[in-house]
Amino acid sequence: MVNSKYKKFRTIDGYKYILSEDEWLMIRPSGTEPVLRAYAEAKTLEGAKAILKAAKAELGIG
């Protein structure tokens, strides 16, 4: 998912990867803490979790 080709990329308020019409991943820094936050949307909860899991693997986290 994340390592596949994304269709669009936006940098407003973070880094948003548009994966398909119904799926996206956004990674943004917290404004108050030294952390990155990741958000995902998909057709199903399992799909969103899979996007976040792929992002963690791509970043070498967890």
C-alpha positions as CSV (number, residue, x, y, z in Angstrom):
1,M,0.0,0.0,0.0
2,V,2.4,2.7,1.2
3,N,5.2,1.3,-0.8
4,S,3.0,1.1,-3.9
5,K,2.8,4.1,-6.2
6,Y,0.5,6.8,-4.8
7,K,-1.7,8.8,-7.1
8,K,-1.3,12.3,-5.5
9,F,0.9,13.9,-2.8
10,R,0.0,17.0,-0.8
11,T,2.1,18.9,1.8
12,I,-0.5,21.1,3.4
13,D,-0.3,20.6,7.2
14,G,1.8,17.4,6.8
15,Y,2.5,14.8,4.2
16,K,-0.6,13.3,2.6
17,Y,-0.4,10.4,0.3
18,I,-3.5,9.8,-1.8
19,L,-3.4,6.0,-2.5
20,S,-6.7,5.7,-4.3
21,E,-10.1,7.4,-4.5
22,D,-11.0,6.0,-1.1
23,E,-7.7,5.6,0.7
24,W,-5.1,7.9,2.0
25,L,-2.3,8.2,4.6
26,M,-1.2,11.4,6.3
27,I,1.9,11.9,8.4
28,R,2.3,15.2,10.3
29,P,4.4,16.5,13.1
30,S,2.7,17.4,16.4
31,G,2.6,21.1,17.1
32,T,3.1,20.6,20.8
33,E,5.2,17.4,21.2
34,P,8.3,16.0,19.5
35,V,6.3,13.2,17.8
36,L,4.9,12.4,14.4
37,R,1.2,11.4,14.0
38,A,-0.1,9.2,11.3
39,Y,-3.7,9.1,10.1
40,A,-5.2,6.8,7.5
41,E,-8.6,6.4,5.8
42,A,-9.9,3.4,3.9
43,K,-13.2,1.7,3.1
44,T,-12.8,-0.6,6.2
45,L,-11.2,-0.4,9.6
46,E,-9.0,-3.3,8.5
47,G,-7.9,-1.4,5.4
48,A,-6.9,1.7,7.5
49,K,-5.0,-0.5,9.9
50,A,-3.1,-2.2,7.0
51,I,-2.1,1.2,5.6
52,L,-0.8,2.3,9.0
53,K,1.1,-1.0,9.5
54,A,2.7,-0.7,6.0
55,A,3.7,2.9,6.9
56,K,5.3,1.8,10.1
57,A,7.2,-1.0,8.3
58,E,8.4,1.5,5.6
59,L,9.6,3.9,8.3
60,G,11.3,1.2,10.3
61,I,9.1,1.8,13.4
62,G,7.9,-1.0,15.6
